Structure formats: structure tokens, C-alpha cells
Amino acid sequence: MGVGLSNLNKILVLAPHTDDGEFGCGGSIAKFIEEGKEVYYAAFSIAEKSVPAGFPRDILADEVKEATAKLGINPDHLFIYRYEVRNFPSRRQDILDDLIELNDKISPDMVFLPSTKDTHQDHQVITEEGFRAFKKTTLLGYEIPWNNLTFETNAFIFLKPCHLEKKLESLKCYFSQFGRNYATAEFIQALALTRGIQIGAEYAEVFEAIRWIIK
């Protein structure tokens, strides 16, 4: 039998780059908002150097606003930072300072962030500094299959079809990212179906339990 999350009312999603949070836990975000929980989303880079030719350099700032709105996140609960993509290691202390400020401002009950096995240098910094800033908070590492060297599937969240649909709708807002093979509805649905089968659910998202605190 699953354990409920009734005592977790404020949830913070840490996304190194815009769309990481939607890929990693978009269905769970939709589920939490449906349950009336406060969800906050912090994106640390709009990846201006990686935007395809023909799009405004800051297009991802607009797209993340649309995507998080599709999930139901209050616009006042969205924080956008402009750290340079692939350069987080050189800004480690600044990022930690921002994370500490978020903790002081929000005091979340649960934080989602990249897995400890994520190989992207920016993701690694968010996870390592996120642990330092939120060490007294429950931490779940989300799954980014194309970045994960390995992944510990030891925490699952059941999803209804409507939660998966909201995740897909949010990712459609990233017009500048179309064409990436991991951004297809077929892949996202198949992954949710696979994780659901593992626990006897129709769909699910899976997480690495980095730190679980029961009060």
C-alpha cells in the first residue's frame, strides 16, 4: 500500500534548465496541484546559447511561463534565473546563495531536483548545492533517462491519465525544442506506462529517494 503525501503542502521543483522539471516530474506537479498543494518552480537557466537559430534568444523564458501555467502553477510561484548554460560549476556559490534564499522564502516540505546519477554538469551542481540548501527537507531526484548513468527506482508516484495529459500539454509549449527524440509524446507516454507497470498503476513517475523525512 502506498504512503500518502497529506502532510506535504509546499513543494518546490528545481529545474537546471527550463523544461527539466516538466520532463522529470510534470505529471506529479499536475497531481499535486489537483490535490490543492502549493507548487513552486525555479528554473536556473533559459539556455540562451542553446536556442536554435530563428528563435529569440530568450524564447525559453516565455515558454516556461506557458508550460508551467498549463500544469496549473501560479505565475507568482515561478522563479526564473539566467545562469549561463553548461557553466554552472563556475557559479556554484551564487547558485547556492539563490537556493538558500528560496528555502528561506518558501520553506518547502519536499524538493524535486535531478538525480544524483545525472551526468550533466549543470544538473550535478543543482543537485549537490540543492542538498546543501535543503538538507532538512525531503528530496526526490527525478528521472532524465538521456542523462542518467544509472537510476535507482525507489520512489514512485501514481499518475492518472489526466496528469500525464497535462504533462504532455506543458511540453508542447516548448516550440523551440521540437524535434528532440526524447520530447515525443510516444516516448513520454511509454516511460510513464513502464513505470506504472512496475507498481501496478496505469501510469507513474519514478524518483530516487535522496532524503525522505517523516515528521
N, C-alpha and C positions, 0 to 999 in steps of 0.2 A: 504494500500500500504506500502511496506517495505521501510525502510530508507537505503540508500546506505552507503558504507564504503569508499568512494573515498578519503577522507581526512586522512584515517588511513593507513599509508605506512609502518610503522615499528611495528611488532607485536612480543611480547615475550611470550612464553609458559613456565610456571613454573611447573615442574613435581617433586613432592617429591621423587618419585622413578621412575626408568626407566619404561616406558610403560604407566604411568598415563596420560601423555599428549596425547598419541595416543588414549587411551580409551576415554578420555574426550573431545578431540577436533581434532582428527586426520582427519576427513572429512573436517573440517573448515580450517585446515592447508593446505590441498591439494587445496582447493578452493582459498585461499589467494595466494598461490604460483602460481597457474594458472593465477591469475589476476596480477602477477608481483610484489606483495608486498614482503618486506623483512621479513622473519620469523626467529626468534631466539628461541632456545630451551635450557633450563637449567634443567638438572636432578641432584638432590641433593644427591641421594644415588644409588649405584648399588647393594644394599641389599645382600651383600656377605654372611651374616648369614642365609639368606632365600633361597639360591640357592640349588636345590635338589642334592642329592648325585649322583656322577658320572659326574658332570659338573665342570669345573674350577671355582674357587670362584669368579673370575672377569668376567665371561661369559657375564653378562648383560652390561658391558661396550662395548663389541663388538656388542652385539645385538642391543643396542640403536643406535649405529652408522649406522648399516644396516637399521634399521627401519626408522630412520629419513631421510636417503638417499632415501628410497622408496617414501617418501612423497615429496621429492624434496628439502629438507633443505640443504643449503650449509654446508659442513663439518666445515667450519670456524665459522659458526653460532651455533654450538653445544658446550655447556659447560657442563662438567661432574665433579661433586663434589663427595666426598667419605665420606659423613656423615654416621654414623652407623644407620642402620635401627632400627626403634622404639626407637631411642634415641635423637630425635631432640629437645625435650623440654630442655634437659640439655645443648644444644649447641645453644640456641636461639640467643644470641648476635652475635656469629660467623656467623650464618646464615643471620642475619640482615645486618651485615657488607658486606657479599657477595652480598646480594640483592641491597644494596646501590651502590656497585661497578658496578653491572650490569646496574643499572639505569644511572649512570654516563657515562658508556661506550656506551650504546645503545640509551638511551632516547626514549623508545618505546612510540608509540601512543596508544597502547592497550596491556593489560596484561591478559592472561588467567591463572587461578590458581584454586585450589579446592574450592568448595562451602563453605560458612560459616557454613553450617549444616553438614559438613563431620565429622564423628566421629573418624577417625584415628588420633592418636596423632601427627604423622609426618605431615600429611596434614594440621592439625589445625595450626601448627607452621608456615608452608609456607604461609598460608592464612593470619594469623594475622600479621606476620612480613612483608609479601608482601604488605599489606595495608599500613603499616608504611613507607615502602621504596618507594612505588609508589602512594602515596595518591593524587598526582596531575594528575593521569593518569586514563583513563577508565579501569575499572576492571570487567571482567566477570568470574564468578565461574562456572566451568564445572561439569557435572553430572557424578558421580561414584555411580550407584544405590546401590551397595552392601555396601557402606559406609555411604550413606546419611540417616540421621534420618528422615528428611523431605526435600523437594526441591521445590523452587519457580521457576516455569517455565515462566519467564517473559522476556526472550530474545531468539529468535530463529534465526538460520542461515540456509537458504535453501541449500540443497546439491543436486548435480546431481548424477546419478548412478556411474559415473567415480570417483567422490570424495569418495564415500563410498567404491568403489573397492580399491582405494589407501589406505584407512584406513585399510581394511582387509589385504591387501598385507603387510603393515607395521607391523601389529600384528603377522603375520606368521613368522616374523624374530625372535620372542622370543621363540626359540625352548625349552629353559629351563623352560618355563612357560606353556607348553602344558598340557592339562588335567584339567585346571581350568574351571568350568562350565560357568563362565562369559566371557571366552575367545573364545567361539564358534562363528563361522560366523553366525549361526542361531540367536543367541541372539543379536549380534551387529546389524544385519540387521533388526530384529524385532523392536529393540528400535528406530532405525533411521526411520523406517516406521511409528511407533506410533507417534513419534514427528512430522513427516511430515504431517500425517493426521490431527493433531491438528491445522495446519496452512494452509492446502490446498496445500501442496507440496508433491512431491513423497517421498523425504527423508529430514530429518533435524537433526541438533543437537541443544540442548537446554541449556540455561545458566541462572544462577542467575545474574541479573544486580546489582552488588555490588556498582559500581560507574560508571555513564555514563556522560562524559564531552563533550559538544558540543562547538566547538570553532568557 
